Amino acid sequence: MILSDRTLRRLISAGELLIEPFNEECIQCSSIDLRLGDEIGFYEGSYMIDIKKDTFKIEVRKIEEEFIILPRQFVLATTLEYIKLPDNVTAFVEGRSSLGRLGLFIENAGWVDAGFEGQITLELFNANKRPIKLYKGMRICQLVFARLDGKPSRSYSGKYKGQRGVTPSRIFMDSDIHP
């Protein structure tokens, strides 16, 4: 079941759902908007990415006020907010329709597991033929929350728990990559 604004406010008031910094104006009827943080990451160089190795690096830049994402450019960004989900709540990351209509695709693999905490690293792609200027602190995506049907046997404790700032892929840590 998707959680309503009333339930989200109750969870935040009770300290069960943490969103820091919290802005009441970001609560929608069935989601919470998150804002663009102050870091942007670009994959460096012209090399092949080998997912078995920790050799791909990103150049992280601070966003002072704004940045321009060029046509067909892929960048990593981070949310301003640090979140902590309870063990019985999961969240979907969705791009804002107003930005999607400009050709900006916003993702993070779309899912935040129950028990996750950290800033959310977003993947941004400009599918437009024109550059798009984005601003630090603007509403960039929304989280849609759902309650699990029961307590999970284990909550999220993966390689991205507690992340802060732009965090590149850690796929090289997956056990199925190194059999």
C-alpha positions as CSV (number, residue, x, y, z in Angstrom):
1,M,0.0,0.0,0.0
2,I,1.3,3.5,-0.9
3,L,1.6,5.7,2.1
4,S,-0.4,9.0,2.3
5,D,0.8,12.4,3.4
6,R,-0.9,11.9,6.8
7,T,0.9,8.6,7.4
8,L,4.3,10.1,6.2
9,R,3.9,13.0,8.6
10,R,3.0,10.6,11.5
11,L,6.1,8.5,10.7
12,I,8.3,11.6,10.6
13,S,6.9,13.0,13.8
14,A,7.4,9.7,15.6
15,G,11.0,9.6,14.4
16,E,10.4,6.3,12.5
17,L,11.2,8.0,9.1
18,L,14.1,10.3,9.1
19,I,14.5,13.0,6.4
20,E,17.3,15.6,7.1
21,P,17.0,18.4,6.4
22,F,13.2,18.2,6.4
23,N,11.0,20.7,4.5
24,E,7.3,20.4,5.2
25,E,6.6,21.9,1.7
26,C,8.1,18.9,0.1
27,I,5.3,16.5,1.3
28,Q,2.8,15.8,-1.5
29,C,-0.4,13.8,-1.1
30,S,1.4,10.4,-1.7
31,S,5.1,11.2,-1.9
32,I,7.9,13.4,-0.6
33,D,10.0,15.6,-3.0
34,L,13.7,15.5,-2.5
35,R,16.1,18.3,-3.5
36,L,19.3,18.4,-5.5
37,G,22.4,18.3,-3.2
38,D,25.6,20.1,-3.8
39,E,27.7,17.5,-5.7
40,I,27.7,16.2,-9.2
41,G,29.9,13.4,-10.5
42,F,31.3,12.7,-14.0
43,Y,33.0,9.5,-15.1
44,E,36.6,10.5,-16.0
45,G,38.6,9.7,-19.1
46,S,37.8,7.5,-22.1
47,Y,38.3,4.0,-20.9
48,M,36.3,0.8,-20.8
49,I,34.5,0.2,-17.5
50,D,35.4,-3.3,-16.2
51,I,32.7,-4.1,-13.6
52,K,35.1,-6.7,-11.9
53,K,37.6,-4.0,-11.0
54,D,37.4,-0.8,-8.9
55,T,39.2,1.1,-11.6
56,F,36.5,3.5,-12.8
57,K,36.7,6.8,-11.1
58,I,34.4,9.8,-11.0
59,E,35.3,13.5,-10.9
60,V,33.2,15.0,-8.2
61,R,32.4,18.7,-8.4
62,K,30.7,21.0,-5.9
63,I,27.6,22.8,-7.2
64,E,27.9,26.4,-6.1
65,E,24.5,27.5,-7.4
66,E,23.8,25.7,-10.7
67,F,25.2,23.4,-13.3
68,I,24.4,22.6,-16.9
69,I,23.8,19.0,-18.1
70,L,24.7,18.8,-21.7
71,P,22.6,17.0,-24.4
72,R,23.1,13.2,-24.1
73,Q,25.3,13.7,-21.0
74,F,25.1,11.2,-18.1
75,V,26.0,12.4,-14.6
76,L,25.6,11.3,-11.0
77,A,24.1,13.6,-8.5
78,T,23.1,13.4,-4.8
79,T,20.0,14.4,-2.9
80,L,20.3,17.2,-0.3
81,E,18.4,15.0,2.1
82,Y,19.8,12.2,4.1
83,I,17.0,9.6,4.7
84,K,16.6,6.6,7.0
85,L,13.8,4.2,6.3
86,P,12.2,2.0,9.0
87,D,12.6,-1.8,8.5
88,N,9.0,-2.1,7.3
89,V,8.9,0.7,4.7
90,T,10.4,0.7,1.2
91,A,10.5,3.6,-1.3
92,F,10.4,4.1,-5.0
93,V,12.5,6.9,-6.6
94,E,10.6,8.7,-9.3
95,G,11.7,11.6,-11.5
96,R,9.5,14.7,-11.4
97,S,7.2,14.9,-14.4
98,S,8.0,18.6,-15.0
99,L,11.7,17.7,-15.5
100,G,10.9,14.6,-17.5
101,R,8.9,16.7,-19.9
102,L,12.2,18.6,-20.6
103,G,14.0,15.3,-21.4
104,L,15.8,14.9,-18.1
105,F,15.7,11.3,-16.9
106,I,16.2,10.9,-13.2
107,E,16.8,7.5,-11.7
108,N,18.6,5.6,-9.0
109,A,17.7,2.1,-10.1
110,G,14.3,3.1,-8.8
111,W,14.2,1.4,-5.5
112,V,15.2,2.1,-1.9
113,D,15.1,-1.0,0.3
114,A,13.6,-1.1,3.8
115,G,16.2,-0.1,6.4
116,F,18.3,1.9,3.9
117,E,19.9,5.1,5.2
118,G,22.0,7.7,3.4
119,Q,21.8,10.3,0.7
120,I,20.4,8.9,-2.5
121,T,22.8,9.0,-5.5
122,L,20.8,9.8,-8.6
123,E,21.6,9.0,-12.2
124,L,20.7,11.9,-14.5
125,F,20.6,11.8,-18.3
126,N,19.7,14.6,-20.6
127,A,17.8,13.1,-23.5
128,N,17.1,16.5,-24.9
129,K,19.0,18.1,-27.8
130,R,19.5,21.2,-25.6
131,P,21.4,21.8,-22.4
132,I,19.4,21.9,-19.2
133,K,20.4,24.2,-16.3
134,L,19.8,22.7,-12.9
135,Y,20.0,24.5,-9.5
136,K,21.3,23.3,-6.1
137,G,18.3,22.9,-3.7
138,M,15.7,22.5,-6.4
139,R,13.2,19.7,-6.1
140,I,14.7,16.9,-8.3
141,C,12.8,13.7,-7.6
142,Q,10.2,12.2,-5.4
143,L,10.0,9.2,-3.0
144,V,6.9,7.1,-3.0
145,F,6.7,5.0,0.1
146,A,5.0,1.6,0.7
147,R,4.7,-0.5,3.8
148,L,5.9,-4.1,3.6
149,D,3.3,-6.8,4.3
150,G,5.4,-8.0,7.3
151,K,8.8,-7.5,9.0
152,P,11.5,-8.7,6.6
153,S,14.0,-11.4,7.8
154,R,16.7,-8.8,7.3
155,S,16.6,-5.1,6.4
156,Y,19.1,-3.4,4.0
157,S,22.7,-3.6,5.1
158,G,24.3,-3.4,1.6
159,K,27.3,-1.6,0.2
160,Y,25.6,1.8,-0.1
161,K,24.2,2.0,3.5
162,G,25.2,5.3,5.1
163,Q,26.5,6.8,1.8
164,R,27.0,10.6,1.7
165,G,27.6,12.6,-1.4
166,V,27.8,11.2,-4.9
167,T,28.7,7.5,-4.7
168,P,29.9,5.7,-7.8
169,S,28.9,2.1,-8.6
170,R,30.3,-0.5,-6.3
171,I,29.3,-3.4,-8.5
172,F,32.8,-4.8,-8.3
173,M,31.9,-5.8,-4.7
174,D,29.1,-8.2,-5.8
175,S,29.7,-11.8,-4.9
176,D,28.3,-13.0,-8.3
177,I,31.0,-11.0,-10.1
178,H,33.8,-13.0,-8.4
179,P,32.6,-16.6,-8.3
